[in-house]
């Protein structure tokens, strides 16, 4: 989609990875999930920087600091915009992506990006992608609409509720989550979900070959968005990759960062 119509997503990078020396580091590109933003990687980004990566995290259209939704928000549309962003950064030292990480909707975007641009990414981490039949999209749309409205109308009350409901979250996580929701173009995102979100996850996973891929899944009982037959089909399709289930809910990197990093570290060492 032309950048003149839908500008590329906003780009953020932890201070630790900026500067002339960072240009020579391998690039890690992080793509968030629905109603989230680049803020969700506030602990992952610095951890990857400590491991020698130059880190970039994008805000997808309708999220964070990126433009509001005007037209299509399919994973293919969003992947094309991320590609525009990378092209715009090419003059600043970006030469391929060493580690591409996507969570939820961002996982679908990452898979589409690998499909659209063979050879762009050298390694891929797919965190708990949604299954086409694993949830009620209309119900999810209604929840998004309600959460975004509440984040705008009563942010402090929502922050307190999130802290009470998620005692394992580190300080500052709930505040960032509220900010993500307040920045989200909730009505437009919800409308897009109500209209249907067609995608073929097994086909997207199969198409990543020969890129080494780590499929990091949440536990079904704890809130994974990839369940039942969808999960079986996805795991079976990843014949060239590694699948690992971690004891956490859908946002594994938020709920179990140490386990997330340990799994990624071990897989990076193997690949």
C-alpha positions, 0 to 999 in steps of 0.5 A: 500500500502506498506510503503516501496514503498510509505512512509506515509505522512509527519506529522505536528503539531502546536508547541502549541500541542507538548510536554509530556502533549500533549500526553494525549490530544484527537487527532484531525487529519486534512486531506487537499484537492487536491493541498493543504497541511498541511499548509491549517490548519495553523489557524485551528490547533492552534484553535483546540489546544486551545480547548484541542486537540492534533493536527496532519495534514498530507501531502497526497502523491504528496503534501507538504513534502510527496513523489511524486506520483508513482502509484495510488492516489485514496482516498482508496490508500491515506487513507491506507497511512494515516493509516500507519502513524497513526500506526507508531505513535501508539508508541508515544501515538496515541490511536484512533482519537477523531476528524477526519477532511477532506476537499475536497479530504481529506474529501473522504480520511477521509471517506475511512479511517473510512470505512477501520478502523471501530472504529478508529475515534470517530467524523468526520467532512466532509468539502465540499467533491466533487460530482462525477458529480458536476464538470468537472474533465478534466477542473480541471486537466488543471487548476491544471497543469496551477496553479502549473506551475505558482506557480513555475515560477512566485510565486510573481505574483500569490500571488498578484493575489490571494490577489486581487481576495480574499480580505477577506483572512487574511495576509499570506494566499495567500503566503501559497497557492502559496507554496502549489501549488509549492510543489504539484506534479501537472502533476501527480495529473492532470493526475490522475484526467484526468484518472477518479476519481471513488467514491460513496460519498453517500455510503461513507457517509452512511458507517460512521454510527454510527460515529457522522458526521458533513457535512459542505458544502459551498454554491453552488452559491459561489463555492461548489464542491458538487452541484445539485443531488450530493448534494441531494444524499449526504445529504440524505445518512447522516441519522445519521449525521448533515448537515450545509451550510455556506456562503462561497466557497469551502475552507470554513475553509480558507474563513470563519474560525470563522463560521467554528469554531462556527459550529464545536464547537456547534456540538461538544457540542451536540455530 
